[in-house]
Amino acid sequence: MKRLIALGLAFFLALPLSGWSQAQALAPATFRLKDCIDYGLKNFGSVKIAQYQLQNADQQARLALSQYLPQVNVTGTSVNNIKLQQSVIPAGVFGPEPQVFIIGQKYQTNITAQASQTLFDKSLLIGIKANKPNQQLAALNTRQTQEDVIYNIASNYYQVFVSQQQIGLLRDNLERTQQVLNILKLQRDNGVIQPVDYTRTEVSYNSTQSQLTLAENDLNLALNRLKYQMGMSQEQNLVLSDSALLTQLPTLEPGQFEAGSLVSFQQAQTNIALQELQLQRIKAGYLPTLSLTANYGTVNLGAQTIDRIFTNFVGFGSFGLRLSIPIFDGFSRDAQIRQQRLTLLTQEEQQKLNVSAYRLQFNNAQSQIQRAQTTVQNDDRNVKLAQEVYNITTLQYKQGTKLLSDVINADNSYREARTNYINSLINLYQARLDLEQSQGKLLSFYNQL
């Protein structure tokens, strides 16, 4: 059947699209569908954003790990006490009268190093455990972005291709109608036909000219949308070159629905795993934490003048364990746990709804592609029949057994049949694209181009 359809389309490739073909021949570069997707995967902004987010997930993993590594700080101060504090020693201690003395020294320099190492903190350990699913989620987001780019570029590519083929058909119709007008003009001038016959054909020619203008405008709009999806400058010239879309039907392999193959399903599952870890992390707040602390420093003594602030240092230091045991937090952590459980239940229920929606999308895509295949086959037969009717009617008109109106009607039917076939063929490609998306196989679709 594919070969019959391809043979039935052979006449399209032989249509006189001289003006359009010459424009393509003069183009500096041409893009196949795969070329467009390659360009978009490298240049579209959302792909770059996804790559940045993937790198950001790596840095988040480093941040979570850093909280379980030693923390070391060094501080230094140099103070000029412009007015020192005074204190009084009561009478009877050093004499019969109270004694006033000054506390501290005018200049003081202090340098201290502090270090701490967490020995046990369950919440931090769970945070480190969350690094892997968090990175997996970033990778899935990147894949989802790539699939979106592939789908959008392919869909817009088909729209551009349809517009190009419609323009080609309209130009061919104009050329054939102009040939008929030339013959009718001679016949009208010689009194063979009525002027109204010529006028009727001229109206058809003008109508086709208007349709061509609209089609060319639609092509510009479709090209602009495709350039945007590719991340290409609007000023850059873009010419498509996949003429095989007209002669090679897409190969379709029956597939089964598997929700696990969909990126969106995997993203939701990873999010659920992260929410479960978050619940564990909140619960870990009830457990005590233990850390090792140490500090060492130096301070100068007797610096009464500024030239002695870096002399006469004496050292001090200490180390120890710090144990923190949560006793009562006003039930705030209990509220957080209940809230997190509800969030987890909500996501699990949403995932069930998503699976049902994914299955519906898959079933609809299968039905759509079956209908598209049937439509392509019917439109292919209609093109052959319309061509046969047009050829016979044209011959009979030349023999004088058919009216001009019959030729015009046959030509319109032939033109409509070809347009319908082009549209149905592109609808088949779009249906295939939707089916690939519903099965999570857009990357495979791209790699097979």
Helices and strands as residue ranges (DSSP letters): H 2-8, H 10-13, H 18-25, H 33-43, H 45-66, E 71-80, E 85-89, E 99-103, E 107-120, H 122-129, H 131-189, H 195-230, G 243-246, G 259-261, H 263-283, G 284-286, E 289-300, G 306-308, E 313-324, H 332-398, H 404-438, H 442-447
